[in-house]
């Protein structure tokens, strides 16, 4: 899993669990990465000075159209509902206005390289990038427990 935060020159990386029942479905990891990005935003300096009256506008780019569609429609197959419900809970609790928009894969090379742990490529294109590890969100999807 990889998240690229260009404004902070930050890359976030996380290994995936091959024992997860949904581990062979890329959409599962893409949706979980969006949830992780939302979680990260709730603990980042982005929320400093954020008030309940003015929602924080958060845009996440994904090269996976299924992910874009699920977070745009807030409708998913039952096995993905725990991810979606956890995301909506965070959005409501922190007054975040989320937009997940499609980005062509050719324009998503940094996040893709982060997700594949191809850190030499990332550092070649972004020499001063800070790379941090993160833990995946805990949901009941895929056998993970809340």
C-alpha positions in Angstrom: 0.0 0.0 0.0 1.3 3.4 -0.8 0.2 7.0 -0.3 1.8 10.1 -1.8 1.2 13.4 -0.1 2.9 15.9 -2.6 2.2 19.0 -0.6 4.2 17.6 2.3 6.7 15.7 0.1 5.7 12.6 2.1 5.4 9.0 1.1 3.6 6.5 3.3 4.1 2.8 2.8 2.6 -0.4 4.3 3.0 -4.1 3.6 -0.1 -6.1 2.8 -1.1 -9.3 4.5 -1.2 -12.2 2.1 -3.2 -14.3 4.5 -6.2 -11.9 4.2 -9.1 -13.6 2.4 -9.4 -10.7 0.0 -5.6 -10.3 -0.6 -5.8 -11.4 -4.2 -8.3 -8.6 -5.1 -6.5 -5.3 -5.9 -9.7 -3.3 -5.3 -9.6 -4.4 -1.6 -6.1 -2.9 -1.2 -7.0 0.2 -3.2 -10.1 0.9 -1.0 -8.1 0.2 2.2 -5.5 2.7 1.0 -8.2 5.4 0.6 -9.3 4.6 4.2 -5.7 4.8 5.3 -5.3 8.2 3.6 -8.4 9.5 5.4 -7.1 8.2 8.7 -3.8 9.9 8.1 -5.5 13.2 7.3 -7.4 13.1 10.6 -4.1 13.1 12.5 -2.2 15.4 10.3 -1.6 19.1 10.7 -4.2 19.6 8.0 -6.8 19.6 10.8 -5.1 22.3 12.8 -7.4 25.2 13.1 -10.2 23.2 11.4 -13.6 24.1 12.7 -16.9 22.2 12.6 -18.5 25.1 10.6 -16.1 24.7 7.7 -15.5 21.2 6.4 -12.0 20.1 5.5 -11.9 19.4 1.8 -9.9 16.3 1.1 -9.2 15.1 -2.4 -7.7 11.6 -3.0 -6.5 10.5 -6.4 -6.8 6.8 -7.4 -6.0 5.1 -10.6 -8.6 2.4 -9.8 -12.1 3.3 -11.1 -13.9 0.8 -8.8 -12.4 2.7 -5.9 -13.5 6.1 -7.3 -17.0 4.7 -7.9 -17.4 3.2 -4.4 -16.3 6.4 -2.6 -18.4 8.5 -4.9 -21.6 6.5 -4.6 -21.0 5.3 -1.0 -22.2 1.9 -2.2 -20.2 -1.3 -2.2 -20.5 -5.1 -2.2 -21.1 -6.4 1.3 -17.5 -7.6 1.8 -16.3 -4.0 1.3 -18.9 -2.3 3.5 -16.7 -2.3 6.6 -14.1 -0.2 4.8 -16.7 2.2 3.5 -18.4 2.4 6.9 -15.1 3.2 8.6 -14.4 5.9 6.1 -17.8 7.5 6.5 -17.5 7.4 10.2 -14.2 9.3 10.0 -15.6 11.8 7.5 -18.6 12.6 9.7 -16.6 12.7 13.0 -14.0 15.1 11.5 -16.3 17.0 9.2 -14.3 16.1 6.1 -15.7 16.7 2.6 -14.1 13.8 0.6 -13.7 13.6 -3.2 -12.0 10.6 -4.7 -11.1 11.3 -8.3 -9.6 9.2 -11.0 -6.0 9.7 -12.1 -4.6 7.9 -15.1 -2.1 5.2 -14.1 0.6 6.9 -16.1 0.2 10.0 -13.9 0.2 8.0 -10.6 3.7 6.7 -10.8 4.9 7.9 -7.4 2.1 6.3 -5.4 2.4 3.2 -7.5 6.1 3.0 -6.8 5.5 3.5 -3.1 2.9 0.7 -3.1 5.4 -1.6 -4.7 8.2 -0.5 -2.3 10.2 0.7 -5.4 11.9 3.3 -3.2 14.9 3.9 -5.5 12.5 5.1 -8.2 10.6 7.3 -5.7 13.9 8.9 -4.4 15.2 9.4 -7.9 12.2 11.5 -8.8 11.8 13.1 -5.3 15.3 13.2 -3.7 14.1 14.9 -0.5 11.0 12.8 0.1 10.3 11.6 3.6 9.1 8.0 3.6 7.2 6.7 6.6 5.7 3.3 7.4 2.1 3.1 8.5 -0.2 0.3 9.8 -3.2 -0.7 7.7 -6.6 0.4 9.0 -8.3 -2.2 11.2 -11.7 -3.2 9.8 -13.8 -6.3 9.9 -13.3 -6.7 6.2 -11.1 -9.6 5.0 -10.9 -11.2 8.4 -9.3 -8.2 10.2 -10.9 -7.3 13.4 -11.9 -3.8 14.6 
